[in-house]
Amino acid sequence: MNEKNLRMFCLTLEPSHLKFIKTLDYTPVGLGEKLFPKDCLGDKNGINISHKNKYYGEYTFHYWLWKNYLNHINQEWIGFCQYRKFWALNFTPNNELNLSNLNNKVLKKIPDDFSQFEVILGDPFFVNKRKIMKFLKNGFPLVASNPKVLFNEKARNIKFHFDLMHGRDNLDKAIDLLDQENKVDFRNFVNKEVSFNPHNMFICKSKKLLNSYYNEIFPWLEKCEQLFGFKDLKGYGLTRIYGFLAERFMSYWFKKNAKFKELPILFHDIGAN
């Protein structure tokens, strides 16, 4: 197994996390408004959209990486995690994780037998498994207009979940801004699938594939800005709509364009203990 086959970027909002992130042999990335050391990667220098971080979340760093740093990466695999979400080969329940054992459980190297894959995605999040009462509480008018979602799990698809959490018909409006091929295929995906790979986390095998993804996601999100803007986005579900759109598109795009494998994502906030 190649000792240096993975460059993992770990995104955080807290400068106090940097020391621990480095013990994982990950590259820390400081985002948000707090002051990070000059030698810490971030999204604020060079060509950047750091002023959109409140709305784009992780993708302001992806944009910075695309425009300023991608060609400087030498490792075969390029991965992304967060200060409370980490990759692993095997799942460990949250209550069994702590700072003492996390280092031994997170992904450090990509196994040799993954060589046939081009991208790694997180284990799927099934939107149709949520309790019925949550659907009713969060979007009674939406449920009332399509009562079959109460009885048919397949009807509780990605499109329904997005409408419920991030504004009715907003996903359809955004999809209309894609090129013809992606418009058809992505719309089929969100209307057919009942799960997606969450948290905007992925590990990509080639810079060429990653660059292709960035060349599609960012022009689309920029078009979406003309539709949704920024000033009228209220509440977390709408304020971060660009990140949530990217999260669904990420699952679709990599599954369509690359051989993928899914791995568990561990949850432990490294600032908690």
Phi, psi and omega in degrees: 000131180293125183291336186235042185266002183226127169251109182255120175266124180249115185271137180213159176257355188240119176302332181293347180276345191299318183301315181291320180301321180293329178294338176279355186065032174259161175267114180287145179230120181264122179238168178091198190266348183284158184273124179249157177302154183296333181274003178269131176296151179205210182229017192252348179253174181062208176282120187208164174232039186301334180292348179262007187302324179302331185256327184265339183061229184304336189286348172290329174286319177303320179295315179300317180299315181300316187274337191234338196225345189304319183287350179271355183273128183255340182290153182292319183251140179237120185234164182223131174221184184224165187296350176227009178222124187225149177282151175206154174284332181227145183282141172230129179301150182307317186288355177255005181256144174205175183294336182286325183254351184298321182302327182274352185253334184284160182287127179245330183222152175268121182301150180300329183282006173268007190298336181280351182263154180248342180207149176243130179242159179287153176309140188294148173258120183268111184286340184273002182262001179290154181295142182304322182298329178291323176298316181294320182292318186275337184201061181302316179300322179295316179294319181297329180281347180213070187300340183296343179295340179285336188242342184243108183298328181292336179285341178273069186268185180300318179301312179300314182297318179295316177302320182293318190262336190226020175105125184298130178070003179295324179294317179298318180297320180291319180298326179300342182270355179282163172296165191301315183296311180291328179301314181289312186289320180290322177296320176298320180299310185287337178272342181260318188277146179247013177210158173216164180272120197270174166073012181052038179248133177203162175232121188248138185279331184228145176295329180295315179295318180297318178297322177297319178297312180299324180292344177258319186288318186287318174300325178293313180298324178295321175296322180296332177299325179293337181272312187258336182064207180225319192292336183259011180275112184244140180081154186300321184297331178260323180303321181260029186299328181292322175293323180288324174298316180297323181299316179289320181294322179304312179302312180298310190293314182290325178292330179282325192250000184210157172280122189239156173228147180252140179229157178293152171245125179271146181244114172201121179282112186290352175267357185280329178206000000 
